[in-house]
């Protein structure tokens, strides 16, 4: 998945926040990053092929799941 992260900036009446935002690709690569200590907007082009490639990697986490083990945790009480 792509990740988008943002933090508050400035003083909100009881605490100070340093801001900053990032957009990450499915492989963890930083696609965009803002400066800290100022307002701003960031944007990045999200390439659907990057998502497809990350999901088809040999060691992708979804390939290691074991649905047969989910029975107990999904059984209604």
C-alpha positions in Angstrom: 0.0 0.0 0.0 1.0 3.6 -0.3 1.3 5.5 3.0 0.6 9.2 3.7 1.6 10.6 7.0 1.1 14.1 8.4 1.8 15.9 11.7 0.3 19.0 13.2 2.4 22.2 13.1 2.6 25.0 15.6 1.3 25.5 19.1 -2.3 24.3 19.7 -2.8 25.9 23.1 -1.1 23.2 25.2 1.6 21.6 23.1 4.0 22.4 20.3 4.1 20.3 17.1 6.9 20.3 14.6 4.9 19.3 11.5 6.2 17.4 8.5 4.4 15.1 6.1 5.5 12.2 3.9 4.2 10.0 1.1 5.7 6.6 0.9 5.5 4.0 -1.9 4.7 0.3 -1.4 8.4 -0.5 -1.2 9.0 2.1 1.5 10.6 4.6 -0.8 9.9 8.2 0.1 7.9 9.7 -2.8 7.5 13.2 -1.3 8.5 14.9 2.0 7.7 18.3 3.3 9.8 20.7 5.3 9.3 20.8 9.0 8.3 23.9 11.0 6.1 25.4 8.3 2.8 25.0 6.5 2.8 23.3 3.2 1.3 20.9 0.8 3.0 17.9 -0.8 1.9 15.7 -3.7 3.3 12.6 -5.5 2.3 10.6 -8.5 1.2 7.2 -7.4 2.1 4.5 -9.9 -0.2 1.5 -9.8 2.6 -0.6 -11.3 4.6 -0.1 -8.1 1.8 -1.5 -6.0 1.5 -4.5 -8.4 5.2 -5.2 -8.3 5.4 -4.9 -4.5 2.5 -7.4 -4.2 4.2 -9.9 -6.5 7.6 -9.9 -4.8 8.8 -13.3 -3.8 8.7 -12.5 -0.1 5.5 -10.5 0.0 3.7 -10.9 3.4 0.4 -12.0 1.9 2.0 -15.0 0.4 3.1 -16.1 3.9 -0.4 -16.0 5.5 -2.1 -19.2 6.7 -5.9 -18.9 6.4 -6.3 -22.4 7.9 -5.1 -20.9 11.2 -7.8 -18.2 11.4 -10.6 -20.6 12.5 -10.3 -20.1 16.2 -9.9 -16.3 16.1 -12.9 -15.9 13.8 -15.3 -18.3 15.4 -18.3 -16.5 16.9 -18.6 -16.7 20.7 
